[in-house]
């Protein structure tokens, strides 16, 4: 098996930037810089713009703007890295590339819970689902009416996740294919309503084995039970996350500053997503995740990298 140090990558960057990046990944990471066609065939591309082929990381000389970051992520880039300040993030790129590859064995479940009501859990679920879909995965986000409104799907009136969870795997696959609704402007992303309680949500093993998806993002609502990610705001509701062992995503502003958050959690959050009028407008217009700002998407991409997704 090829070791991480022998990772074949292609560098398609102009001039001095290309020379500096090549020297860094060969000297610091021990990667093997190869041509686009190999041999061996590259498993990662370092480029100045998104492109077809192996998973790519876009590098910008200097500090990338929010618009540059958002456009590149929406076009399928694994990450956008400012050179040279953020060059250390390149070393995590292989984990992101692995997360982007479809896997067999049925859908994997990614559970996302809120430490308190109104923390932004549904928005984070759709954003994570969008990132996985843009990376080539087939994704179904399971939730209730709050989640459906954010992506402009009508409130659920028929059988949904609660009923599907009670079916045998073969019947569940057929029902999910018929009931899941595509999310506008995000290819490979769909939503399934009707998950109002944990009892009606998919299990992590047999429950999603035959679902027509690579990943099921489960909006668990409030409470950290079984969650892979906990979403919170920097306020009194953060106390519910104090003993959580899973990554914490902090959203917006509140009475707690960075020192106060660390005192409550006992550690810094994995990601602190900024308050943003664009996020609010996207939710009101039913355009989540397609209209979310690039800074949000970049932060949540770090969550997927940490989880190995």
N, C-alpha and C positions, 0 to 999 in steps of 0.2 A: 504494500500500500504506500502511495506517495505521501511523504511527510509534508507538513505545512511549510517547512523551510524550502522544499523543492517545488512549491506551487508554480505552475506555468501561467504567466500573465502576459498580456500584450499592452504596450504603452503607445498610445496614439495621441501624442501631445506635441505642439509645435515648439521648435527652437530650444531656448535655454530651459524652459519649463519641462520639456520632455527629457532633457539630459539630467536635470536635477532629480526628477521623480524616478527615473531609471536607476540613478546612483543610490537613491534612498532605499528603494524596495529591494535592490540587490544586496546592498551593504547592511541595512538595518533588519530587513525581514528574511533575507536569504532566499528570496523568490527567484525564479528563473524567467527572465524576460525573453519572450519568443515572438515570432511573427504571427500575424492574425491566423494564418492557415496552419501553423505548426511546421514540423513536428517538434514537441508534442503539441496538441491543440490546447490553446489557453482556456482556463476555466474562469478567468476574470479579465476584464478590460478596463484600463485606466484611460479615460478619454476627455475631450473638451466639450462633448455633447452626447446625449443619449443616442444609442445606435443598436441595430439588431445584432444578434450573435450572443456570445456569452454575457452573463450579468456584468454591468458596467458601473463604475464609480466616476462621476464627473468631477474634474478638478478645475478650480478657478484660481488664477493668479491674483492673490489678494483676498479680500473678503467678499463672498458671494452675497448678492442682494436677496431679499426675501422673494422677489419675483423670479430671479434666476433659480433659486432653490425649488420653489413650487413648480415651475415649468419643467425642470429636469425630473423631479420626482413623479409628476403626473405622466411624463413621457416614459417612465419605467426605470429610471436610474435607481440603483441601490442606495446611493448616498451622494451628497454634494459636499466636497471638501475644499476649504480655502487653503491655498498654499502660500507660505509654508506653515502658517500658525497652527492649522488643524491637521498636520500631516500624520500625527500619531494615530488618527482615526482610520487611516488606511490599513493598519495592522489588524483591525477587526473585520475588514471587508470579507474575508473568506467565510466567516460565520454568517454574514448577511447573504452571501451567494448560496450557501447551503440552505438557508431558510427559504430562498426563492424557488428551489427546485421542488416540483411535485413529488410526493412520496406515496407509496402503495399502502395497503393495509387499512383502507377506509379513512374517513374523515377524522382529523384530530380536533379535540375540543379545547378552545381557549376561553376560560372563564374570566369575566371582568365584572367586578362588583363595586358598588359605591360605599364609602364609609358612612355616608348620610344621604338623605334625599337631596336632589338638586345639585349633586356634585359634578355632573357632566358625564355620567357613565355611558349613557346611550350615544352621545356624540363621540366619545372615545372609542366605543365599540365599532361604530360605523367607520371611523377614521382608520382603525387597525384593519378592519375588513377591506377597506379601499386600498391600503398599502399592500396587503397580501394579494389582492386581485390584480393590481397594477404590476406586481412582480410575477404574474402568470399563474397564480393559484385560483382554483374554483372555490369561492367562499360563500357561505350562507351565514348571515347574522340573525340570530334568534332573539326575539324580544317581545315587548308589548306595544300598546298604541303609541307611547311616547317615542319609541324608536321609529315607528312607521311614519309619524308626522315629520320627523327630521329629514327623511328622504322622500317626502311627498307621496307616500302610499296611504291609501284610505284606511281608516280604522278597521280592524279585523272583525268580520261577522261570521265566518264559517269555521270549519275545523282548522286547528293550528297546531302548534308545537305540543300542546298538552295531549291532544288526541294522537298525534303521530308517535309520541313517545311510548304509547301503550301498544303499538302494533309490532308484529314480528318484523325482522329486518327487511325481508323482501317486499312486504306491503308498505313499510315505511319509505323505502326508496321510491316507489311509485307515487306515493302521496306527496312526498317532499318535492319531487319533480313537478307535480301538478300545482302545488300550493305556493311554493316559493315565488316571490315576485322580483323581477330584475330591478336594479337601482339605476336610474337614469344617468347616462354619461359615464358609467363605470362598468366596463365589460367584465364578465365573470363574477360580478357581485350581485347577490340576491338577498332578500329578507324574508323571514317567516315569522308571522305574528302568532299570538295566542299563548305565549309563555308568560303567564302572569304569576306563577309560583314555581319554586324549585322542583316541586313534584311533577310539573308538566314540562320540564326541560330535558334536553338530551343527556344521557349518561356518558361517561368518558370511555366506555368500552363497547359493549354490544349495541348500545342505543344508536350509534351513528355509523356502524360498520359498513352498511350498504348505502349510505346517503350519497347523492350525486355531488359530492364536494370533496375538496382536499382538506379544508379547515372549516369548522363551525365555530363562530365567535358567539359566545353565550352571554347575553346581557342579563346578569343575575339580579339586577336591582340592588337594594340596600342590604348590606351585611357581607362580611368577608368569607363566609363558609364556602369552601371548595374553590375559591378564586385563585387564578394565576396572577392577576393584576388587581390592585385596589386603587380606586380613584377617590380623591378627597380634595377638599378646599382648605385653605389655611385659616381655619376657624375652629370653633369648639367641636365640630363634628370630627376633627382629626383624631380626637381621643380614641375613637373606635378602631383606628389603625395602629394604635400604640404598640400592640403586641403582635401585629401581623408579621409574618416572616416572608411574605411575597413582596415583589416590587410595588412601590407606591408612586402613583402619578398624581402630582399636585396641579390643580387647575385654578387659574385666576388669582385675584388678590383678596386679602382679608385682614383681620386684626393681627395675625401672626406674621412676623418677619422671618427671615431665614434662621436666625438664632432661636426664635420661639418654636419654629417647626422642628428644628433638630432636638430641642429640649423635649417636645411631646413625643416625637417618633423614636428618639434615641439614635437617629441616623438621618442623613439628608435624604430627600426623596430621589428616586431614580431620575425622574424628569419633572421639571416645573414648567408647565405650559402657561404662557402669558395670557392675561385678560385681553380680549380682542373683540372690537366691534364687528369685525368681519366674521368671526365665529357666530356671534349672535345673529347677524343678518343671514348667514347661511342656514341656520336652524329655522328662522322665521320664514324663509323662502322655500324650505324643503329641499335644500341643495347640499346636504351633507352626504358623502364626504367631498364631492367634486369641487365645492367652492371654499373649502377650508384653506387658510393661509399656509404657505410653505414652511413657516417656522414651526407650526403645529405638527405638520407631517414629518418634518425632520426629527423632532423630538420623539415622536412615537415610533419612528423607525429604530431609534436606539432601544426602545422597549422590546421590539421584536428580535433585535440582535441579542439582547440579554437573555431572552427566553429560548434562543435557538430556533426561532421561527423564520 
